[in-house]
Amino acid sequence: LIYNGETYNYRKLRESLKSKNYQFETDSDTEVVLNMFAEYGTDSFRLMNGMFGIAVYDKKNNTLVLARDRLGIKPLYYLKKGKRIVFGSELKTIVPFIKKPEIDYFSVNEYLRYGYIPGDKCIYRDAKKLLPGHWLKFSLDTGETTIQQYWDIQFSPDDEKGQSDWQEELHELIEDAVRIRMISDVPLGAFLSGGVDSSAISAFASKHSAQQLKTFSIGFEETECNELPYAKNVAFFLKTDHHEKVIKPEAAELLPKLIQYFDEPFADQSALPTYLVCKAAREHVTVALSGDGGDELFAGYSWIYRQYQQMKRFSWIPKTGPVADWDRANSAVAKAGRQLNDLLTDPKEAFLRKQSCFTTEMLENLINDPEEKHHPARIEKDTLEQALSNNACSFENSMLFQNFTTYLPEDILTKVDRMSMAVSLEARVPLLDYRVVELAAKIPFRLKLTDKGVSKFILKETIKSHLPPEVFVQRKQGFSIPIQSWFRGPLYDYAYDTILSGDFVSDNGFSRKYIENMLVKHKKGTNDSGHQIWSLLVCSLWYNDIFKKGNNIYDISILDDLRI
């Protein structure tokens, strides 16, 4: 067994195995996982409550089984080469086995569109990700591969239960999810932004902690992104041992280092503060609880879902499609034009557009040659479109399903895993206990986002007695850095030089003129293109520092005689 992760119900599973005459020599969950597979085979993964990437070699059948946890909290990459398979928790373990690594330009397109690479694809053409809730069985005799999904989630509301029943069950499950994740023989703390999700987790953790809970927050000098006052208020209310840190623009110097941890382009700028809060926490604790998952489960991205409510109110308007591409201009006319476009566009298209970094129109301008293999016109339907259309439920719940199966595992959880592991900190995510997830998927959408526009309503009602009232009325800010102002000031020259120097633009068929124009307009303040600039900056750093340099850290010569 090769095992990366934690199984939180391992003690219960161990007792079950003991009743079947299994003997144990340790108090480790690893020994339980191995014996679970010996007893139940691939069915064992459905019985485990945890986060994991697992590889089990079955000597009797000469097969290798890979498995990833239900939600994709832990990563798992693999590469098949005939009767050999290579796997690991990092993409950098795979790349040395590719004779001539080639960029997958379909993945580049999706990266530019969404800021991450969703689904089972990677930036390299031959490498794959095992999807969450799946196992893979590989025969070392024949090279035959079987991939099967062992867990799925459907947002199917149950309208028979009342609000109080939902709240009671949700309260019980969240508290238990926190409690079992606090079983640790090393120091444990919690991330605290002052928002609903992290505050709820901190409240339950404080209740079940034998010592004063340590909490950690990150903020900025720019007030529009600074959540430190909110976090401090919650920490004072819960009486936690609170630690905070302020990030300045110089912190962007860490970006080349962070890209090394992701192994492929990843444009969520909150990776930077996530790394720094993990680093700050690691000075005091080894395990930290995180509030991730609440937005995807309880309709927390109100800027998307409230727009859908607006579109419903104006559903009588014929859907003619966008009247113009308003780019990222920040004038009142441009903003009104984008709102009009949303009302004239099919709701699914408008929803996808709201999640886009580079829209289709922007990609057409960015890519010089219409015949380029990664041109958007050559791609029929991307991963997020498929996820939005594959779920047989209401459109409201299909939005949740799409965010839950794409954005959550491939952006949010990828970011938290890589940045915490970079400093040897274990991040645990109680809201993504599969029992909480399965319950939340049954709660009607109207109890998540009310007709009055209150997001995460049922979650707020469930935990309101544990937190100060200010938590529930403050504006949601998110965990992002002030890149709009940074790219107009201290980081403008750095971004300009990094993106436009070297061969990044020409090698990948991008328009130098379009990028220059974007940078200049952003600096003047006529456009807000900070997200697009950040995306290109990250991609150029990856291309120059990793792809072109062939920055592989492993010597694979010693593995030549191994079959696994």
C-alpha positions as CSV (number, residue, x, y, z in Angstrom):
1,L,0.0,0.0,0.0
2,I,1.1,3.5,-0.8
3,Y,-1.2,5.9,1.0
4,N,-1.4,9.7,1.1
5,G,-4.2,11.0,3.3
6,E,-6.3,10.3,6.4
7,T,-9.3,8.0,7.2
8,Y,-11.2,9.6,10.0
9,N,-13.5,6.7,10.8
10,Y,-10.6,4.2,10.9
11,R,-11.2,3.2,14.5
12,K,-14.7,2.2,13.8
13,L,-13.5,0.3,10.7
14,R,-10.8,-1.4,12.7
15,E,-13.3,-2.7,15.3
16,S,-15.3,-4.2,12.4
17,L,-12.3,-5.9,11.0
18,K,-11.3,-7.3,14.4
19,S,-14.7,-9.0,14.5
20,K,-13.6,-10.7,11.4
21,N,-10.4,-11.9,13.1
22,Y,-8.0,-9.4,11.7
23,Q,-5.0,-8.6,13.9
24,F,-3.4,-5.2,14.3
25,E,0.1,-4.2,15.4
26,T,-0.3,-0.4,15.3
27,D,-2.8,2.3,16.0
28,S,-2.4,3.7,12.5
29,D,-5.2,4.2,9.9
30,T,-2.8,2.9,7.2
31,E,-2.9,-0.6,8.6
32,V,-6.7,-0.4,8.6
33,V,-6.9,0.8,5.0
34,L,-4.7,-2.1,3.8
35,N,-6.8,-4.7,5.7
36,M,-10.0,-3.1,4.4
37,F,-8.8,-3.6,0.9
38,A,-7.9,-7.2,1.7
39,E,-11.4,-7.8,3.0
40,Y,-13.6,-5.8,0.7
41,G,-11.4,-5.0,-2.4
42,T,-12.6,-1.8,-4.3
43,D,-15.7,-1.7,-2.2
44,S,-13.6,-0.6,0.8
45,F,-13.3,3.0,-0.6
46,R,-17.1,3.5,-0.2
47,L,-16.7,2.6,3.5
48,M,-13.9,5.1,4.2
49,N,-14.6,8.6,5.4
50,G,-11.6,10.7,4.6
51,M,-9.2,12.3,2.1
52,F,-6.9,10.0,0.2
53,G,-4.9,9.0,-2.8
54,I,-4.2,5.3,-2.6
55,A,-2.2,2.7,-4.5
56,V,-2.6,-1.0,-3.6
57,Y,-0.6,-3.8,-5.3
58,D,-2.4,-7.1,-5.4
59,K,0.4,-9.7,-5.7
60,K,-2.0,-12.6,-6.2
61,N,-3.7,-11.1,-9.2
62,N,-0.7,-9.0,-10.3
63,T,-2.9,-5.9,-10.5
64,L,-2.5,-2.3,-9.2
65,V,-5.5,-0.4,-7.9
66,L,-5.4,3.4,-7.6
67,A,-8.2,5.3,-5.8
68,R,-9.0,8.9,-5.0
69,D,-11.3,10.2,-2.3
70,R,-14.9,11.1,-3.1
71,L,-14.3,14.9,-3.2
72,G,-10.8,15.0,-4.7
73,I,-9.3,16.6,-1.6
74,K,-6.1,14.6,-2.4
75,P,-4.6,14.5,-5.9
76,L,-3.6,11.4,-7.9
77,Y,-1.8,11.6,-11.3
78,Y,-0.9,8.7,-13.6
79,L,0.6,7.8,-16.9
80,K,0.1,4.5,-18.8
81,K,2.9,3.1,-21.0
82,G,2.0,-0.3,-22.3
83,K,2.3,-2.8,-19.5
84,R,3.7,-0.1,-17.2
85,I,2.0,2.5,-15.1
86,V,3.5,5.5,-13.3
87,F,1.6,7.3,-10.6
88,G,2.0,10.0,-7.9
89,S,0.5,12.8,-5.9
90,E,2.4,15.3,-8.0
91,L,2.6,15.8,-11.7
92,K,6.4,16.2,-11.5
93,T,6.6,12.4,-10.7
94,I,5.1,11.6,-14.0
95,V,6.8,14.0,-16.4
96,P,10.3,12.3,-16.4
97,F,8.6,9.2,-17.9
98,I,7.3,11.1,-20.9
99,K,10.0,10.9,-23.6
100,K,9.0,14.2,-25.2
101,P,6.5,16.1,-23.2
102,E,4.0,18.0,-25.3
103,I,1.6,20.6,-24.2
104,D,-2.1,19.7,-24.4
105,Y,-3.6,22.8,-26.0
106,F,-7.1,21.9,-25.2
107,S,-6.1,22.2,-21.6
108,V,-4.4,25.5,-22.3
109,N,-7.7,26.8,-23.7
110,E,-9.6,25.7,-20.5
111,Y,-6.9,27.1,-18.3
112,L,-7.1,30.5,-20.0
113,R,-10.9,30.4,-19.8
114,Y,-11.2,29.3,-16.2
115,G,-7.8,29.7,-14.5
116,Y,-7.4,26.0,-13.9
117,I,-7.4,22.7,-15.8
118,P,-10.6,20.8,-15.0
119,G,-11.5,17.2,-15.4
120,D,-9.0,14.4,-15.9
121,K,-6.7,16.3,-18.2
122,C,-3.3,17.9,-17.4
123,I,-1.1,20.4,-19.2
124,Y,0.9,17.5,-20.6
125,R,-0.8,15.5,-23.3
126,D,0.0,12.0,-22.0
127,A,-0.6,12.5,-18.3
128,K,-4.0,12.1,-16.6
129,K,-5.7,12.8,-13.3
130,L,-7.8,10.2,-11.6
131,L,-11.2,11.9,-11.1
132,P,-12.6,12.2,-7.5
133,G,-14.7,9.3,-6.4
134,H,-13.1,6.9,-8.9
135,W,-10.8,3.9,-8.8
136,L,-8.5,2.5,-11.5
137,K,-7.5,-1.1,-11.8
138,F,-4.4,-1.9,-14.0
139,S,-3.3,-5.4,-15.0
140,L,0.5,-5.7,-15.1
141,D,0.1,-8.9,-17.2
142,T,-1.9,-7.4,-20.0
143,G,-1.8,-3.6,-19.5
144,E,-5.6,-3.6,-19.4
145,T,-7.1,-0.7,-17.5
146,T,-10.5,-0.4,-15.8
147,I,-11.8,2.9,-14.4
148,Q,-14.9,3.0,-12.3
149,Q,-16.8,5.6,-10.3
150,Y,-17.6,4.4,-6.8
151,W,-19.3,7.6,-5.5
152,D,-21.4,10.3,-7.2
153,I,-23.4,13.3,-6.0
154,Q,-26.8,14.5,-7.3
155,F,-28.4,17.7,-6.2
156,S,-31.9,16.3,-5.8
157,P,-34.0,18.3,-3.4
158,D,-36.3,16.8,-0.8
159,D,-39.3,19.1,-0.3
160,E,-41.0,17.1,2.3
161,K,-38.8,18.1,5.2
162,G,-39.2,21.4,7.0
163,Q,-36.4,24.0,7.6
164,S,-36.0,23.1,11.3
165,D,-35.5,19.4,10.4
166,W,-32.8,20.3,7.9
167,Q,-31.1,22.6,10.5
168,E,-31.1,20.0,13.2
169,E,-29.5,17.3,11.0
170,L,-27.0,19.7,9.4
171,H,-25.9,20.9,12.8
172,E,-25.3,17.4,14.1
173,L,-23.4,16.3,11.0
174,I,-21.1,19.4,10.8
175,E,-20.3,19.2,14.4
176,D,-19.4,15.5,14.1
177,A,-17.4,16.1,11.0
178,V,-15.3,18.7,12.9
179,R,-15.0,16.5,15.9
180,I,-13.6,13.5,14.1
181,R,-11.1,15.7,12.2
182,M,-9.7,16.9,15.5
183,I,-8.4,13.5,16.4
184,S,-4.7,14.2,16.2
185,D,-1.5,13.5,18.0
186,V,0.1,16.7,16.8
187,P,-0.9,20.4,17.4
188,L,-4.1,21.5,15.6
189,G,-5.6,24.9,14.7
190,A,-8.0,26.5,12.2
191,F,-7.9,29.0,9.4
192,L,-10.2,31.9,10.2
193,S,-11.3,34.6,7.6
194,G,-14.2,35.9,9.6
195,G,-16.7,34.6,6.9
196,V,-19.5,32.1,7.6
197,D,-17.7,28.9,6.7
198,S,-14.4,29.3,8.5
199,S,-16.1,30.9,11.5
200,A,-18.5,27.9,11.8
201,I,-15.7,25.4,11.7
202,S,-13.7,27.5,14.3
203,A,-16.7,27.6,16.6
204,F,-17.2,23.9,16.6
205,A,-13.5,23.3,16.9
206,S,-13.3,25.6,19.9
207,K,-16.1,23.6,21.5
208,H,-14.3,20.3,21.1
209,S,-10.8,21.5,21.8
210,A,-9.2,20.5,25.1
211,Q,-6.9,23.6,24.8
212,Q,-7.5,27.2,23.5
213,L,-7.9,26.9,19.7
214,K,-5.2,28.6,17.6
215,T,-6.7,30.5,14.6
216,F,-4.8,32.1,11.7
217,S,-5.8,34.9,9.3
218,I,-4.2,36.8,6.4
219,G,-5.0,40.4,5.3
220,F,-3.9,43.3,3.0
221,E,-3.2,47.0,3.4
222,E,-5.9,47.6,0.7
223,T,-9.2,47.8,2.6
224,E,-11.3,46.3,-0.3
225,C,-9.6,42.9,0.2
226,N,-8.8,43.0,4.0
227,E,-10.8,40.6,6.1
228,L,-8.7,40.9,9.3
229,P,-11.2,43.0,11.2
230,Y,-13.9,40.3,10.6
231,A,-11.6,37.5,11.7
232,K,-10.4,39.4,14.8
233,N,-14.0,39.9,15.8
234,V,-14.8,36.2,15.6
235,A,-11.6,35.2,17.3
236,F,-12.5,37.6,20.2
237,F,-16.0,36.1,20.4
238,L,-14.7,32.5,20.4
239,K,-11.7,33.4,22.7
240,T,-9.2,31.7,20.4
241,D,-5.4,32.2,20.4
242,H,-5.5,34.3,17.2
243,H,-2.6,35.1,14.8
244,E,-2.7,37.3,11.8
245,K,-0.4,38.5,9.0
246,V,-0.5,41.4,6.5
247,I,0.5,40.8,2.9
248,K,2.2,43.5,0.8
249,P,2.9,43.5,-3.0
250,E,6.5,42.3,-2.5
251,A,4.9,38.9,-1.7
252,A,4.3,38.3,-5.4
253,E,8.1,37.6,-5.6
254,L,7.0,34.1,-4.3
255,L,5.1,33.4,-7.5
256,P,7.8,31.5,-9.4
257,K,8.3,29.3,-6.3
258,L,4.6,28.6,-5.9
259,I,4.3,27.5,-9.6
260,Q,6.9,24.8,-8.8
261,Y,4.4,23.3,-6.4
262,F,1.5,23.2,-8.8
263,D,3.6,21.7,-11.7
264,E,1.2,23.3,-14.3
265,P,-0.4,26.7,-14.8
266,F,-2.8,27.6,-12.0
267,A,-4.2,31.1,-12.0
268,D,-6.2,31.4,-8.7
269,Q,-4.3,34.4,-7.2
270,S,-5.6,33.4,-3.7
271,A,-2.9,30.7,-3.8
272,L,-0.5,33.4,-2.6
273,P,-2.3,34.3,0.6
274,T,-3.2,30.6,1.1
275,Y,0.5,29.7,1.0
276,L,1.3,32.5,3.5
277,V,-1.5,31.7,5.9
278,C,-0.4,28.0,5.8
279,K,3.2,29.1,6.4
280,A,2.1,31.2,9.4
281,A,0.0,28.4,10.8
282,R,2.9,25.9,10.4
283,E,4.9,27.9,12.9
284,H,2.4,26.8,15.6
285,V,0.5,23.7,14.4
286,T,0.8,20.7,12.2
287,V,-2.9,20.3,11.3
288,A,-5.3,23.1,10.4
289,L,-9.1,22.9,9.8
290,S,-10.4,24.8,6.7
291,G,-13.9,26.0,5.9
292,D,-13.7,25.2,2.2
293,G,-16.8,23.7,0.5
294,G,-19.5,25.9,2.0
295,D,-19.9,28.1,-1.1
296,E,-20.3,25.2,-3.4
297,L,-22.8,23.3,-1.2
298,F,-24.9,26.2,0.0
299,A,-24.9,28.7,-3.0
300,G,-22.4,31.0,-1.5
301,Y,-21.2,32.6,-4.8
302,S,-24.0,35.1,-4.7
303,W,-22.6,37.2,-7.5
304,I,-23.4,34.3,-9.8
305,Y,-26.7,33.1,-8.3
306,R,-28.2,36.5,-7.7
307,Q,-27.7,37.3,-11.4
308,Y,-29.6,34.1,-12.2
309,Q,-32.5,35.4,-10.1
310,Q,-32.4,38.7,-12.1
311,M,-32.5,36.7,-15.3
312,K,-35.5,34.8,-14.1
313,R,-37.3,38.1,-13.4
314,F,-36.6,39.2,-16.9
315,S,-37.2,35.8,-18.6
316,W,-39.8,37.4,-20.9
317,I,-37.0,39.1,-22.8
318,P,-36.2,37.2,-26.0
319,K,-32.8,35.5,-25.9
320,T,-31.0,37.0,-28.9
321,G,-27.5,36.6,-27.5
322,P,-24.9,39.3,-26.7
323,V,-25.2,42.6,-28.5
324,A,-21.5,43.4,-28.2
325,D,-18.3,42.3,-26.5
326,W,-17.8,44.8,-23.8
327,D,-14.4,43.4,-22.9
328,R,-13.3,44.5,-19.3
329,A,-13.9,48.2,-19.6
330,N,-15.0,49.6,-16.2
331,S,-17.1,52.5,-17.4
332,A,-20.7,52.7,-16.4
333,V,-21.7,52.1,-20.1
334,A,-19.6,49.0,-20.3
335,K,-21.0,47.6,-17.1
336,A,-24.5,48.2,-18.2
337,G,-23.7,46.6,-21.5
338,R,-22.4,43.4,-19.8
339,Q,-25.6,43.2,-17.7
340,L,-27.7,43.6,-20.8
341,N,-25.7,40.9,-22.6
342,D,-26.5,38.5,-19.6
343,L,-30.2,39.2,-19.9
344,L,-30.2,38.6,-23.7
345,T,-28.1,35.4,-23.4
346,D,-29.3,31.8,-22.6
347,P,-28.8,31.3,-18.8
348,K,-26.3,28.5,-19.2
349,E,-24.2,30.6,-21.5
350,A,-24.4,33.6,-19.1
351,F,-23.4,31.3,-16.1
352,L,-20.4,30.0,-18.0
353,R,-19.4,33.5,-19.0
354,K,-19.5,34.7,-15.4
355,Q,-16.9,32.0,-14.5
356,S,-14.6,32.9,-17.4
357,C,-11.4,34.7,-17.1
358,F,-10.9,35.0,-20.9
359,T,-14.2,34.9,-22.7
360,T,-14.5,33.3,-26.1
361,E,-14.3,36.7,-27.8
362,M,-11.2,37.6,-25.8
363,L,-9.5,34.2,-26.7
364,E,-10.2,34.8,-30.4
365,N,-8.3,38.1,-30.1
366,L,-5.5,36.6,-27.9
367,I,-4.7,33.8,-30.3
368,N,-3.1,35.0,-33.5
369,D,-3.8,32.2,-36.0
370,P,-7.4,30.9,-36.4
371,E,-5.9,27.6,-37.4
372,E,-4.0,27.2,-34.1
373,K,-4.9,23.9,-32.5
374,H,-6.0,25.5,-29.3
375,H,-8.2,28.2,-30.9
376,P,-11.6,28.3,-29.1
377,A,-13.4,27.9,-32.4
378,R,-12.0,24.4,-32.7
379,I,-13.4,23.2,-29.4
380,E,-17.0,22.1,-29.4
381,K,-17.8,21.8,-25.7
382,D,-15.4,22.2,-22.8
383,T,-15.4,20.4,-19.4
384,L,-17.5,22.9,-17.5
385,E,-20.1,23.0,-20.3
386,Q,-20.4,19.2,-20.1
387,A,-20.7,19.3,-16.3
388,L,-23.5,21.9,-16.5
389,S,-25.5,19.9,-19.0
390,N,-24.9,16.4,-17.7
391,N,-26.8,16.7,-14.4
392,A,-30.5,15.9,-14.7
393,C,-31.9,18.4,-12.3
394,S,-33.2,22.0,-12.2
395,F,-30.9,24.7,-13.6
396,E,-30.3,26.1,-10.1
397,N,-29.0,22.8,-8.9
398,S,-27.1,22.1,-12.1
399,M,-25.1,25.3,-11.3
400,L,-24.2,23.9,-7.9
401,F,-23.4,20.5,-9.4
402,Q,-21.0,22.1,-12.0
403,N,-19.2,24.2,-9.4
404,F,-19.0,21.2,-7.1
405,T,-17.5,18.8,-9.6
406,T,-15.1,21.2,-11.4
407,Y,-14.2,24.4,-9.6
408,L,-14.2,22.8,-6.1
409,P,-11.8,19.9,-6.8
410,E,-9.6,21.4,-9.5
411,D,-9.3,24.9,-8.1
412,I,-10.2,25.3,-4.4
413,L,-9.0,21.9,-3.2
414,T,-5.9,21.9,-5.5
415,K,-4.9,25.2,-4.1
416,V,-5.3,24.2,-0.4
417,D,-3.6,20.9,-0.9
418,R,-0.5,22.2,-2.7
419,M,0.0,25.3,-0.5
420,S,-0.4,23.4,2.7
421,M,1.8,20.5,1.6
422,A,4.4,23.0,0.5
423,V,5.0,23.9,4.2
424,S,4.3,20.4,5.6
425,L,0.9,21.4,7.0
426,E,-2.1,19.0,6.8
427,A,-5.3,20.8,5.9
428,R,-8.6,19.1,6.8
429,V,-11.9,20.1,5.4
430,P,-14.9,19.2,7.6
431,L,-17.6,20.7,5.4
432,L,-16.6,18.1,2.7
433,D,-17.3,15.2,4.9
434,Y,-19.3,13.1,2.5
435,R,-22.2,12.8,4.9
436,V,-22.5,16.6,5.1
437,V,-22.3,16.8,1.3
438,E,-25.0,14.2,0.7
439,L,-27.3,15.9,3.1
440,A,-26.7,19.4,1.6
441,A,-27.4,18.0,-1.9
442,K,-31.0,17.2,-0.7
443,I,-31.7,20.6,0.8
444,P,-34.0,22.7,-1.5
445,F,-32.2,25.5,-3.3
446,R,-34.7,28.1,-1.9
447,L,-33.2,27.3,1.6
448,K,-29.7,28.0,0.3
449,L,-30.4,31.2,-1.7
450,T,-33.6,33.0,-0.7
451,D,-35.8,35.1,-3.0
452,K,-34.5,38.1,-1.2
453,G,-30.9,37.2,-2.2
454,V,-29.6,35.9,1.1
455,S,-27.0,33.3,0.3
456,K,-26.1,30.2,2.4
457,F,-29.4,30.9,4.3
458,I,-29.8,27.4,5.8
459,L,-26.1,27.2,7.0
460,K,-26.4,30.7,8.6
461,E,-29.6,29.7,10.4
462,T,-28.0,26.5,11.6
463,I,-24.9,28.1,13.2
464,K,-26.1,31.5,14.1
465,S,-26.3,30.7,17.9
466,H,-22.5,30.0,17.8
467,L,-21.2,33.2,16.3
468,P,-21.5,37.0,16.7
469,P,-24.4,38.5,14.6
470,E,-21.9,40.6,12.5
471,V,-20.7,37.5,10.7
472,F,-24.1,37.2,9.0
473,V,-24.5,40.7,7.7
474,Q,-21.0,41.7,6.5
475,R,-20.1,41.7,2.8
476,K,-18.5,38.6,1.4
477,Q,-15.1,39.4,0.1
478,G,-13.4,36.1,-0.8
479,F,-9.8,35.3,-0.3
480,S,-8.2,37.1,-3.2
481,I,-5.3,39.6,-3.5
482,P,-5.8,43.2,-4.8
483,I,-4.4,42.4,-8.3
484,Q,-6.2,45.3,-10.0
485,S,-4.3,47.9,-8.0
486,W,-1.1,45.9,-7.9
487,F,-0.9,45.6,-11.7
488,R,-1.4,49.4,-12.0
489,G,1.5,50.0,-9.6
490,P,4.3,47.9,-8.2
491,L,3.8,44.8,-10.3
492,Y,3.1,46.4,-13.7
493,D,6.7,46.3,-15.0
494,Y,7.2,42.8,-13.7
495,A,4.1,41.5,-15.4
496,Y,5.0,43.3,-18.7
497,D,8.5,42.1,-18.8
498,T,7.8,38.5,-17.8
499,I,4.9,37.9,-20.2
500,L,6.3,39.6,-23.2
501,S,10.0,38.7,-22.9
502,G,11.3,35.4,-24.2
503,D,9.5,33.0,-26.4
504,F,6.2,32.5,-24.5
505,V,4.0,34.6,-26.7
506,S,5.4,33.6,-30.1
507,D,5.8,29.8,-29.3
508,N,2.1,29.6,-28.2
509,G,0.6,31.6,-31.0
510,F,-0.5,34.5,-28.9
511,S,-0.9,38.1,-30.1
512,R,1.8,40.4,-28.7
513,K,-0.2,43.4,-29.7
514,Y,-3.3,42.3,-27.9
515,I,-1.4,41.6,-24.7
516,E,0.4,44.9,-24.8
517,N,-2.9,46.7,-25.4
518,M,-4.4,44.9,-22.4
519,L,-1.6,45.8,-20.1
520,V,-1.5,49.5,-21.1
521,K,-5.3,49.9,-20.8
522,H,-5.3,48.3,-17.4
523,K,-2.5,50.6,-16.2
524,K,-4.4,53.6,-17.4
525,G,-7.5,52.4,-15.5
526,T,-9.8,52.2,-18.6
527,N,-10.0,48.4,-18.3
528,D,-10.0,46.0,-15.4
529,S,-7.9,43.1,-16.7
530,G,-6.0,42.1,-13.6
531,H,-7.3,38.5,-13.7
532,Q,-6.3,38.1,-17.3
533,I,-2.8,39.5,-16.7
534,W,-2.3,37.3,-13.7
535,S,-3.4,34.2,-15.8
536,L,-0.9,35.1,-18.5
537,L,1.9,35.9,-16.0
538,V,1.5,32.5,-14.3
539,C,1.4,30.7,-17.7
540,S,4.5,32.4,-18.9
541,L,6.4,31.6,-15.7
542,W,5.4,27.9,-16.0
543,Y,6.4,27.9,-19.7
544,N,9.8,29.5,-19.2
545,D,10.8,28.0,-15.8
546,I,9.3,24.5,-16.0
547,F,8.4,23.4,-19.5
548,K,11.2,24.9,-21.6
549,K,13.9,24.1,-19.0
550,G,12.7,20.6,-18.5
551,N,12.8,21.2,-14.8
552,N,12.4,17.5,-13.7
553,I,13.7,16.8,-10.2
554,Y,13.8,13.0,-10.4
555,D,16.5,10.7,-11.8
556,I,14.5,7.8,-13.2
557,S,17.5,5.7,-14.3
558,I,17.2,3.6,-11.2
559,L,13.6,2.6,-12.2
560,D,14.5,1.1,-15.6
561,D,14.1,-2.5,-14.3
562,L,10.9,-1.9,-12.4
563,R,7.5,-2.6,-13.7
564,I,5.7,-0.2,-11.4
